[in-house]
Amino acid sequence: MYFHALATDYDGTIAEHGGVPETTIAALTQLRETGRRLILVTGRELPDLKRVFKRLDLFDKAVLENGALLYTPQTEEERPLGPPPPPEFVERLRHRGVERLSVGRTIVATWEPYQSSVLETIREFGLELEIIFNKGAVMVLPTGINKASGLDAALAELGLSPLNVLGTGDAENDHAFLRVCGLSAAMANAVPSLKETADLVTKSPRGAGMEELIGRLISDESSLGISKRHAIVVGTGDDGEDVEIDPRDVVLIAGSSGIGKSTLVTALTEKLVGLGFQFCVFDPEGDYDELEDAVTVGGADNPPSKTEIVELVKNPRTNVVVNTLSLEMRERPDFFASLNPELLSLRSRTGRPHWVIMDEAHHLLPAAHDGAPLALPQKPSGMILVTVHPEAISREALAHVSVVLGLGPKAGKVLEALSQSLGEDSPHIKDPPDDEHVLYWRRFTDRAPKRVKPVHPRQVHKRHTRKYAEGVLDEERSFYFRGPDYALNIRAHNLIIFLQIAEGLDDATWEHHLRLNDYSKWFRGRIQDDALAD
């Protein structure tokens, strides 16, 4: 389940002539029974709404006065989201002869053709107020208050993200909140401008259209899709078209060491932040300690706290990097296996975190665990697996990969390794990547991968000195002192150990590696420090 809430307008969306049909009420009840939340978003004032609609109890939250009042039906708590209207402003409107004037906790409303009188009065008092039109209604609110801001307040109390909300409406004042929802639907009776901007339009009007939408949401949510506004662009193809991933995907990013995988992941996290997605990065090597817009838990000297991680991700606006550098390699799969069920439990209730990114995924989901239950949902989604060795990842995890991004000159080998691990035919590669391109393959739909110029991060990805100085590099990244006759096999898994070993080496061994440029090759290729290599 991706859409955990339905946010709906009242008049013209579920109601006609002020009333909601019993069949629509039954559909809303059925949707609520699936565990989804219901949020009413309307321009009406609370006393008026209570008078015409007796089933407010169906809704977890009601956003009233076009975003200016938040109401909780179960407790009848009212929370104004803006200041009350200035009394002198209201009095002057009455003095000007503005009729059908309604004053709420924050909103002041009337009808056309009194908008000119309202605007002149706002100018006269120099007030920070704005006018919102809605099918002939003229609503006056403090600047910045609208249905979108009201929905945001409601979702904050429910611990939900707007990306996991299906929004529905029919009128001009619904544009604001539909734009922030993960998917927007306009009723068949909606104004033309809303139909043009919504992601989909129902076949039937008002309540019948809502019943149609709820039926699809319950029976086959995937048929509704996800808004193109929230697709994550990963690069541009040779044809100039953007290529994308979305939260339904499981993405494999693979290539040889030092080829740019973490740089690409950094760029993708920037895209996720820009679109409002929440992510959690599992970082075994400390590559993302200084990632912008994220909080790091754990480090080289202190293991990450599961309690702290879970508490942080409960906030929809907090992204988390889980640094497991202090854990032994053999401890990491068990740590992930114990933490991931808690993240999945949160996702089952809220849809978050939207993305789980696993760097060195072969450490967290090793093939050696095949045959043993993994900490994965039955149908994984919203995952990015980053690895040098796709064949070393559990087949159970690889089977769900929908998008592959292969980096470097051995990108074709990445696709072959994936296919061989799953017992499938390898795709035909027409255009191998160069330094500026990667291979992009939608495994279940594309017969062949395409070359893509990937997005680049705004922030410069930093290799972290402390990790290489004090951490534990894996066998492939470590330096081995072997000597001229290969009589030795001494492993240096970080720079401190490298220096300690070097102090005790004989001259012949030291000079052997010096003449072969082994030191500068290691500093440049594995440590990723060009200045030190030079």
Backbone torsions as a table, in degrees:
resi	resn	phi	psi	omega
1	MET	NA	122.1	179.0
2	TYR	-101.5	-40.4	179.7
3	PHE	-90.5	108.7	-175.0
4	HIS	-97.6	-2.7	179.7
5	ALA	-152.0	151.2	172.1
6	LEU	-116.1	124.0	175.6
7	ALA	-111.8	121.3	-173.9
8	THR	-131.6	142.6	169.7
9	ASP	-69.4	166.6	-178.9
10	TYR	-100.0	-78.1	-175.1
11	ASP	-63.7	127.9	178.3
12	GLY	81.1	-4.9	179.8
13	THR	-114.7	-57.7	170.7
14	ILE	-108.7	-15.3	-175.4
15	ALA	-116.7	149.0	173.6
16	GLU	-133.0	126.2	-175.1
17	HIS	55.7	36.1	174.9
18	GLY	87.6	-15.8	-176.3
19	GLY	-111.5	152.2	179.5
20	VAL	-108.6	125.2	-179.9
21	PRO	-59.7	149.6	179.2
22	GLU	-61.1	-34.2	179.7
23	THR	-66.0	-34.1	177.7
24	THR	-71.6	-40.0	176.1
25	ILE	-60.7	-39.9	178.8
26	ALA	-64.7	-39.6	179.2
27	ALA	-66.3	-41.7	177.6
28	LEU	-63.2	-39.7	177.7
29	THR	-62.1	-43.4	179.7
30	GLN	-63.7	-39.7	178.9
31	LEU	-65.6	-40.0	179.3
32	ARG	-62.5	-34.3	-179.1
33	GLU	-69.3	-15.5	176.5
34	THR	-79.5	-4.6	-178.4
35	GLY	97.2	-2.0	178.4
36	ARG	-79.1	153.8	179.0
37	ARG	-93.0	150.7	178.0
38	LEU	-118.5	132.0	-179.1
39	ILE	-130.2	125.3	176.8
40	LEU	-94.6	131.4	-178.1
41	VAL	-128.4	106.5	-170.6
42	THR	-140.3	158.6	174.7
43	GLY	-85.3	-7.9	-176.6
44	ARG	-70.2	156.3	173.1
45	GLU	-88.0	155.1	-171.4
46	LEU	-60.6	-48.8	-179.2
47	PRO	-59.0	-39.9	179.6
48	ASP	-65.7	-42.5	-179.0
49	LEU	-65.6	-42.4	178.6
50	LYS	-62.3	-31.3	-178.9
51	ARG	-68.6	-37.7	-174.3
52	VAL	-98.4	-17.4	-174.3
53	PHE	-132.5	114.7	-174.4
54	LYS	-95.0	2.0	-176.1
55	ARG	-115.7	40.2	174.7
56	LEU	-62.8	-19.9	179.6
57	ASP	-63.5	-16.6	177.4
58	LEU	-68.5	-22.6	-171.4
59	PHE	-101.3	140.8	176.6
60	ASP	-73.7	-37.7	178.6
61	LYS	-142.5	151.1	172.9
62	ALA	-127.8	123.3	175.3
63	VAL	-98.0	115.6	-173.6
64	LEU	-115.2	173.9	178.4
65	GLU	53.4	38.8	177.1
66	ASN	58.4	33.4	176.0
67	GLY	108.9	0.7	-173.5
68	ALA	-96.4	-9.7	-178.1
69	LEU	-140.0	129.8	177.3
70	LEU	-108.5	126.8	-174.9
71	TYR	-125.7	134.6	176.9
72	THR	-108.0	105.1	-174.6
73	PRO	-58.0	-36.7	-175.7
74	GLN	-65.8	-32.9	-179.0
75	THR	-111.0	-10.1	-175.8
76	GLU	61.7	23.1	176.4
77	GLU	-75.2	135.4	176.9
78	GLU	-114.2	131.7	178.3
79	ARG	-128.5	104.2	176.4
80	PRO	-62.8	138.2	-180.0
81	LEU	-107.4	11.9	178.4
82	GLY	-159.1	168.6	179.8
83	PRO	-74.4	158.1	176.6
84	PRO	-68.0	155.1	-179.6
85	PRO	-67.8	142.5	178.6
86	PRO	-60.5	127.4	-178.3
87	PRO	-58.0	-37.1	-178.7
88	GLU	-67.3	-29.8	176.7
89	PHE	-66.7	-45.6	179.5
90	VAL	-64.0	-42.8	-179.1
91	GLU	-62.6	-40.1	-179.8
92	ARG	-66.7	-36.0	176.5
93	LEU	-61.7	-42.6	178.7
94	ARG	-65.2	-39.7	-180.0
95	HIS	-63.9	-32.5	178.8
96	ARG	-77.8	-3.4	177.9
97	GLY	86.5	19.2	177.6
98	VAL	-70.7	119.0	-176.3
99	GLU	-98.3	171.3	-179.3
100	ARG	51.4	42.3	-177.5
101	LEU	-87.0	128.5	179.8
102	SER	-122.6	134.0	-178.5
103	VAL	-122.0	120.0	179.1
104	GLY	-102.5	-158.7	178.7
105	ARG	-65.7	-33.6	178.7
106	THR	-133.6	-36.4	-173.7
107	ILE	-79.1	148.6	167.1
108	VAL	-124.5	125.2	-173.3
109	ALA	-130.7	145.4	172.3
110	THR	-147.7	-157.8	-177.1
111	TRP	-134.4	159.8	172.1
112	GLU	-61.6	142.1	16.9
113	PRO	-104.7	33.4	-174.9
114	TYR	-87.8	7.9	-177.2
115	GLN	-62.8	-32.4	179.9
116	SER	-66.4	-42.1	178.6
117	SER	-64.9	-38.6	178.9
118	VAL	-63.8	-47.0	-178.7
119	LEU	-62.9	-41.5	178.9
120	GLU	-63.2	-37.1	-179.9
121	THR	-70.6	-38.0	176.0
122	ILE	-60.4	-44.3	179.7
123	ARG	-65.8	-40.0	-177.7
124	GLU	-59.9	-40.6	-177.4
125	PHE	-92.7	-6.6	-179.3
126	GLY	62.6	42.4	-174.8
127	LEU	-92.0	149.5	174.4
128	GLU	-87.7	73.0	179.4
129	LEU	-125.2	153.7	176.3
130	GLU	-132.0	156.6	-178.3
131	ILE	-104.3	133.1	176.3
132	ILE	-120.2	130.2	-179.0
133	PHE	-99.5	146.3	179.4
134	ASN	-153.7	93.6	177.4
135	LYS	48.9	50.2	178.0
136	GLY	95.4	-20.3	177.1
137	ALA	-79.0	145.5	178.6
138	VAL	-119.5	110.3	-175.6
139	MET	-111.8	131.4	-178.6
140	VAL	-112.0	124.6	-176.1
141	LEU	-140.2	158.1	172.9
142	PRO	-58.9	145.8	-179.8
143	THR	-55.2	133.4	177.7
144	GLY	93.6	-9.3	178.2
145	ILE	-98.0	123.0	176.9
146	ASN	-155.8	-172.3	-177.6
147	LYS	-65.1	-30.9	179.3
148	ALA	-67.4	-45.0	179.5
149	SER	-66.2	-36.3	177.4
150	GLY	-67.2	-41.6	176.9
151	LEU	-62.6	-40.1	178.9
152	ASP	-58.4	-42.1	178.5
153	ALA	-65.2	-40.9	179.0
154	ALA	-64.6	-43.8	-178.9
155	LEU	-67.0	-34.3	178.0
156	ALA	-61.6	-38.6	179.2
157	GLU	-72.2	-27.6	179.9
158	LEU	-90.4	-7.4	-178.6
159	GLY	70.5	31.1	-177.7
160	LEU	-114.8	158.1	175.2
161	SER	-100.9	144.3	176.1
162	PRO	-61.3	-21.7	179.3
163	LEU	-66.5	-20.1	179.3
164	ASN	-101.1	23.8	-178.0
165	VAL	-117.6	135.1	168.4
166	LEU	-95.8	116.0	-177.9
167	GLY	-103.5	141.0	-178.1
168	THR	-134.3	144.0	179.2
169	GLY	-166.0	-175.4	-176.8
170	ASP	-144.5	-9.7	-169.5
171	ALA	-128.5	177.4	-175.8
172	GLU	-59.0	-39.0	-175.6
173	ASN	-76.7	1.9	177.2
174	ASP	-91.2	-11.9	-179.2
175	HIS	-53.3	-47.6	-171.6
176	ALA	-59.4	-49.2	-175.0
177	PHE	-79.8	-27.5	177.7
178	LEU	-68.3	-31.4	-179.0
179	ARG	-63.8	-30.5	-176.2
180	VAL	-89.0	-11.6	-177.1
181	CYS	-76.6	153.3	178.1
182	GLY	-63.0	-25.3	175.9
183	LEU	-153.0	137.3	-178.5
184	SER	-121.1	140.2	179.6
185	ALA	-130.1	132.6	174.5
186	ALA	-103.0	139.6	176.6
187	MET	-69.9	156.3	-179.4
188	ALA	-58.9	-24.9	179.7
189	ASN	-92.3	8.0	-175.2
190	ALA	-68.7	160.1	175.4
191	VAL	-64.4	148.6	-175.4
192	PRO	-55.0	-38.7	-177.1
193	SER	-63.9	-33.7	179.0
194	LEU	-72.6	-37.6	177.4
195	LYS	-61.8	-35.7	-177.9
196	GLU	-69.1	-33.6	-174.8
197	THR	-97.0	-18.1	-179.1
198	ALA	-71.8	156.5	179.4
199	ASP	-72.7	-31.0	177.4
200	LEU	-151.1	160.6	179.8
201	VAL	-126.3	131.8	-179.6
202	THR	-71.0	157.2	178.1
203	LYS	-77.2	-33.1	-176.8
204	SER	-107.2	156.2	179.7
205	PRO	-86.2	159.7	168.8
206	ARG	47.5	-131.1	-174.0
207	GLY	-57.4	-40.0	179.7
208	ALA	-63.6	-37.3	176.4
209	GLY	-66.0	-37.5	177.6
210	MET	-65.4	-41.2	178.3
211	GLU	-62.3	-40.0	177.4
212	GLU	-61.4	-45.0	-178.7
213	LEU	-65.5	-44.8	180.0
214	ILE	-63.3	-38.4	177.9
215	GLY	-59.2	-43.2	178.3
216	ARG	-68.2	-39.2	-178.0
217	LEU	-62.5	-39.2	-178.1
218	ILE	-78.8	-43.8	-172.9
219	SER	-80.7	-38.1	-176.6
220	ASP	-155.7	79.5	-176.5
221	GLU	-58.0	-35.5	-176.2
222	SER	-63.0	-23.7	-179.5
223	SER	-67.6	-19.2	179.4
224	LEU	-79.0	-24.8	-178.9
225	GLY	77.2	-169.5	177.7
226	ILE	-132.7	142.3	-175.2
227	SER	-56.7	135.8	175.5
228	LYS	-63.1	-20.6	178.2
229	ARG	-63.6	-21.0	-175.3
230	HIS	-112.8	15.7	173.9
231	ALA	-74.3	145.8	-176.9
232	ILE	-100.9	114.4	-180.0
233	VAL	-76.6	124.6	178.8
234	VAL	-102.9	-13.3	179.5
235	GLY	169.6	-172.7	-178.3
236	THR	-125.7	129.9	179.8
237	GLY	-75.8	170.6	178.1
238	ASP	-61.7	-21.9	178.5
239	ASP	-84.3	1.1	179.3
240	GLY	86.4	-3.8	-179.2
241	GLU	-86.2	141.7	175.0
242	ASP	-69.2	143.4	171.1
243	VAL	-112.8	146.5	-166.2
244	GLU	-137.9	162.3	166.0
245	ILE	-127.4	161.7	176.1
246	ASP	-141.5	172.2	-171.7
247	PRO	-62.9	-7.3	176.3
248	ARG	-84.3	-9.7	-172.6
249	ASP	-85.9	154.3	161.9
250	VAL	-115.6	118.9	-171.3
251	VAL	-109.1	134.6	173.8
252	LEU	-109.3	119.8	174.1
253	ILE	-110.3	115.8	-172.5
254	ALA	-142.4	152.5	178.6
255	GLY	168.7	172.6	-176.8
256	SER	-67.0	164.8	-175.9
257	SER	-63.6	140.5	176.4
258	GLY	73.5	17.7	-174.5
259	ILE	-95.0	-8.8	177.0
260	GLY	117.7	15.7	-178.5
261	LYS	-63.9	-47.1	-178.0
262	SER	-68.9	-29.0	175.3
263	THR	-64.6	-42.7	177.9
264	LEU	-65.3	-42.4	178.6
265	VAL	-61.5	-41.3	177.7
266	THR	-59.1	-43.1	178.1
267	ALA	-63.0	-39.5	179.8
268	LEU	-67.5	-37.0	177.9
269	THR	-63.9	-34.1	176.1
270	GLU	-63.9	-39.2	176.3
271	LYS	-63.8	-42.2	-179.3
272	LEU	-62.5	-43.9	179.0
273	VAL	-61.5	-44.2	-179.1
274	GLY	-62.0	-29.7	-179.0
275	LEU	-94.4	-4.9	177.2
276	GLY	90.4	10.1	177.7
277	PHE	-77.0	146.1	173.3
278	GLN	-98.1	138.2	179.5
279	PHE	-131.9	157.9	174.1
280	CYS	-132.3	122.1	-177.7
281	VAL	-104.1	125.7	169.7
282	PHE	-91.4	117.2	-168.0
283	ASP	-123.0	86.1	-177.1
284	PRO	-67.1	-25.9	-172.0
285	GLU	-107.5	2.6	-179.9
286	GLY	73.5	25.5	-178.5
287	ASP	-74.2	-18.6	-171.0
288	TYR	-120.5	23.4	-178.0
289	ASP	-56.3	-36.9	-175.5
290	GLU	-106.9	25.0	178.8
291	LEU	-63.6	130.5	-179.7
292	GLU	-68.2	152.2	175.9
293	ASP	62.5	29.5	178.1
294	ALA	-146.3	151.5	176.9
295	VAL	-104.2	130.8	-179.5
296	THR	-96.8	131.7	176.3
297	VAL	-116.5	127.4	-178.6
298	GLY	92.4	171.7	-179.5
299	GLY	-178.5	-166.0	-177.0
300	ALA	-66.2	-28.7	-175.6
301	ASP	-107.9	-15.3	-176.8
302	ASN	-133.9	128.7	179.8
303	PRO	-70.0	150.0	179.3
304	PRO	-68.6	146.6	178.8
305	SER	-96.4	122.2	179.5
306	LYS	-62.0	-39.4	179.6
307	THR	-61.4	-43.9	-179.5
308	GLU	-65.4	-40.3	179.7
309	ILE	-61.2	-49.1	-177.3
310	VAL	-63.6	-40.7	179.3
311	GLU	-64.0	-38.6	-179.6
312	LEU	-66.7	-44.1	-176.4
313	VAL	-74.5	-10.0	174.9
314	LYS	-65.8	-23.2	175.6
315	ASN	-85.6	117.2	-176.1
316	PRO	-58.8	-20.5	-176.0
317	ARG	-95.5	4.2	-177.2
318	THR	-107.7	122.8	172.5
319	ASN	-99.1	146.9	-171.7
320	VAL	-129.0	137.2	170.3
321	VAL	-110.0	123.1	-179.9
322	VAL	-101.0	103.5	-177.6
323	ASN	-90.9	113.3	-178.5
324	THR	-107.1	26.9	-177.1
325	LEU	-60.5	-31.0	-177.7
326	SER	-78.1	-11.6	-179.8
327	LEU	-87.7	142.9	173.2
328	GLU	-64.1	152.7	-177.4
329	MET	-57.2	-37.4	-178.9
330	ARG	-70.4	-19.0	-178.9
331	GLU	-84.9	-20.4	-171.5
332	ARG	-66.5	-43.9	178.2
333	PRO	-59.0	-40.0	-179.3
334	ASP	-69.5	-35.9	177.4
335	PHE	-63.4	-46.4	178.2
336	PHE	-62.2	-42.4	-178.8
337	ALA	-63.8	-28.8	179.8
338	SER	-85.0	-29.3	-178.4
339	LEU	-86.0	-39.7	-172.8
340	ASN	-58.2	-38.0	177.2
341	PRO	-58.5	-33.0	177.8
342	GLU	-70.5	-37.7	175.8
343	LEU	-66.8	-39.4	179.1
344	LEU	-67.2	-34.5	176.9
345	SER	-63.8	-43.0	176.8
346	LEU	-64.1	-41.4	-180.0
347	ARG	-65.0	-35.3	179.5
348	SER	-66.1	-26.2	-179.7
349	ARG	-92.0	-30.4	-171.6
350	THR	-128.1	-14.5	-174.7
351	GLY	85.5	2.3	-177.4
352	ARG	-120.3	158.2	-8.6
353	PRO	-64.0	143.0	-175.6
354	HIS	-65.3	-33.7	-178.0
355	TRP	-131.1	133.1	171.2
356	VAL	-112.4	119.0	-176.6
357	ILE	-108.6	122.8	-177.2
358	MET	-114.4	100.1	173.1
359	ASP	-76.1	148.6	-174.3
360	GLU	50.4	51.7	-173.4
361	ALA	-59.9	-23.7	178.9
362	HIS	-69.6	-16.8	173.3
363	HIS	-78.5	-34.4	-173.1
364	LEU	-90.5	-32.4	-179.6
365	LEU	-127.6	62.9	-172.8
366	PRO	-70.8	148.3	177.6
367	ALA	-60.0	-25.8	179.0
368	ALA	-61.5	-19.0	178.5
369	HIS	-84.9	-3.7	178.8
370	ASP	-56.2	135.9	-176.8
371	GLY	96.3	-21.5	175.3
372	ALA	-104.0	147.2	-178.8
373	PRO	-63.9	134.3	178.2
374	LEU	-98.3	161.4	179.3
375	ALA	-83.7	60.6	-178.9
376	LEU	-128.6	148.9	175.0
377	PRO	-71.7	169.8	-178.6
378	GLN	-62.5	-38.1	177.9
379	LYS	-129.2	88.6	-176.6
380	PRO	-63.7	151.4	174.3
381	SER	-156.8	166.3	178.5
382	GLY	59.0	43.6	-179.8
383	MET	-127.7	143.5	173.1
384	ILE	-125.5	118.1	-179.7
385	LEU	-103.8	121.8	-177.3
386	VAL	-114.3	127.5	-174.5
387	THR	-158.8	157.2	169.0
388	VAL	-89.1	-26.4	-171.4
389	HIS	-127.1	82.3	179.1
390	PRO	-59.5	-31.2	-179.4
391	GLU	-68.2	-15.3	-179.9
392	ALA	-91.3	0.3	177.1
393	ILE	-90.2	146.0	179.2
394	SER	-53.4	136.2	177.6
395	ARG	-60.9	-32.7	179.2
396	GLU	-60.0	-38.1	177.8
397	ALA	-76.5	-43.5	-178.6
398	LEU	-61.9	-30.6	-177.1
399	ALA	-60.7	-23.1	-177.4
400	HIS	-95.8	-1.5	-179.3
401	VAL	-64.0	124.5	180.0
402	SER	-106.7	-25.6	179.8
403	VAL	-131.3	134.1	176.6
404	VAL	-117.7	132.6	172.0
405	LEU	-117.8	107.6	-178.7
406	GLY	-99.6	128.3	-175.0
407	LEU	-113.1	146.5	171.5
408	GLY	85.3	176.6	-177.3
409	PRO	-64.7	-17.9	179.4
410	LYS	-101.5	21.6	-178.2
411	ALA	-60.4	-35.9	178.0
412	GLY	-62.0	-35.7	178.3
413	LYS	-65.1	-32.8	177.8
414	VAL	-60.9	-47.5	-179.7
415	LEU	-66.0	-37.5	177.6
416	GLU	-64.9	-43.5	-179.5
417	ALA	-61.8	-41.1	177.7
418	LEU	-62.9	-48.8	-178.2
419	SER	-63.0	-42.8	179.7
420	GLN	-64.4	-38.9	179.3
421	SER	-62.2	-31.0	-177.8
422	LEU	-98.5	1.8	179.5
423	GLY	69.7	32.8	-178.3
424	GLU	-116.0	161.9	175.9
425	ASP	-71.7	139.8	178.7
426	SER	-74.0	143.8	178.3
427	PRO	-71.0	153.6	177.9
428	HIS	-81.3	129.5	-177.7
429	ILE	-103.7	110.1	-179.1
430	LYS	-82.4	-44.9	-173.1
431	ASP	-121.4	95.3	178.0
432	PRO	-64.2	149.3	-177.5
433	PRO	-74.2	157.5	171.6
434	ASP	-115.3	-163.2	-175.9
435	ASP	-63.9	-23.5	-176.0
436	GLU	-100.6	-3.1	-174.2
437	HIS	-128.0	160.7	171.3
438	VAL	-129.2	167.5	174.2
439	LEU	-94.0	132.4	178.9
440	TYR	-118.8	123.6	-176.1
441	TRP	-136.4	118.5	170.3
442	ARG	-87.1	103.4	-165.4
443	ARG	-61.1	-37.4	-173.1
444	PHE	-89.1	-8.6	-176.7
445	THR	-127.3	-29.6	-175.5
446	ASP	-94.6	133.3	178.2
447	ARG	-75.7	-28.0	-179.2
448	ALA	-142.3	150.2	177.3
449	PRO	-73.7	160.6	176.4
450	LYS	-120.2	154.6	175.9
451	ARG	-79.3	136.3	-177.0
452	VAL	-134.9	137.5	171.8
453	LYS	-87.9	110.5	-170.6
454	PRO	-74.9	159.5	174.1
455	VAL	-67.8	153.7	179.1
456	HIS	-117.9	146.8	-178.0
457	PRO	-73.9	148.6	172.8
458	ARG	-70.9	-44.5	178.5
459	GLN	-80.6	143.2	177.8
460	VAL	-76.7	123.4	179.3
461	HIS	-70.1	126.8	-175.9
462	LYS	-105.7	127.1	169.1
463	ARG	-78.8	135.1	-167.5
464	HIS	-98.1	117.4	-174.3
465	THR	-56.3	-39.7	-175.4
466	ARG	-63.6	-36.8	179.6
467	LYS	-61.1	-46.7	-177.4
468	TYR	-75.1	-24.2	-179.9
469	ALA	-79.1	-41.7	-170.3
470	GLU	-122.2	-14.3	-174.5
471	GLY	-79.4	-169.2	179.8
472	VAL	-118.4	101.6	176.9
473	LEU	-75.4	149.0	-180.0
474	ASP	-71.1	175.4	-173.4
475	GLU	-60.3	-38.7	-177.1
476	GLU	-66.5	-31.9	-176.6
477	ARG	-92.9	-9.2	-178.8
478	SER	-74.9	161.3	174.8
479	PHE	-99.9	139.6	-180.0
480	TYR	-118.4	120.8	172.3
481	PHE	-85.4	112.8	-176.8
482	ARG	-114.1	-28.3	178.6
483	GLY	84.8	169.7	-174.6
484	PRO	-64.5	-29.9	-178.3
485	ASP	-106.7	13.5	-177.9
486	TYR	54.8	35.0	-180.0
487	ALA	-82.0	-16.8	-177.8
488	LEU	-111.9	162.2	173.6
489	ASN	-153.9	64.2	-174.3
490	ILE	-99.0	120.9	-174.5
491	ARG	-94.5	130.9	171.5
492	ALA	-109.9	108.5	-175.4
493	HIS	-93.6	6.4	169.6
494	ASN	-163.5	176.6	-174.8
495	LEU	-69.6	-35.8	179.3
496	ILE	-62.4	-46.3	178.3
497	ILE	-64.3	-38.0	178.2
498	PHE	-56.5	-46.7	-179.1
499	LEU	-66.8	-39.6	-179.5
500	GLN	-64.9	-42.1	178.6
501	ILE	-66.5	-42.2	-176.4
502	ALA	-60.5	-34.7	-179.9
503	GLU	-62.3	-30.8	-176.3
504	GLY	-100.3	3.1	-177.6
505	LEU	-77.2	151.6	171.0
506	ASP	-76.7	157.3	-175.3
507	ASP	-61.3	-36.8	-176.2
508	ALA	-62.1	-42.6	179.8
509	THR	-66.7	-45.9	-179.1
510	TRP	-60.2	-47.1	-176.7
511	GLU	-70.2	-28.5	177.3
512	HIS	-59.3	-49.9	-179.2
513	HIS	-71.8	-30.0	178.5
514	LEU	-64.2	-47.0	-178.8
515	ARG	-64.0	-30.8	179.7
516	LEU	-84.7	3.6	-177.7
517	ASN	60.9	25.5	-176.7
518	ASP	-65.5	-34.0	-177.4
519	TYR	-68.1	-49.4	-178.6
520	SER	-66.5	-33.5	176.9
521	LYS	-63.4	-41.0	-179.7
522	TRP	-68.1	-44.6	-179.5
523	PHE	-62.4	-38.1	-176.7
524	ARG	-80.7	-44.8	-173.2
525	GLY	-83.6	-37.3	-175.2
526	ARG	-104.3	-45.2	-179.8
527	ILE	-77.7	-22.6	178.1
528	GLN	63.3	39.6	-180.0
529	ASP	-123.9	94.8	-176.5
530	ASP	-65.5	-36.9	-178.4
531	ALA	-63.6	-43.3	179.0
532	LEU	-66.2	-40.0	179.2
533	ALA	-62.9	-42.8	179.8
534	ASP	-63.9	NA	NA
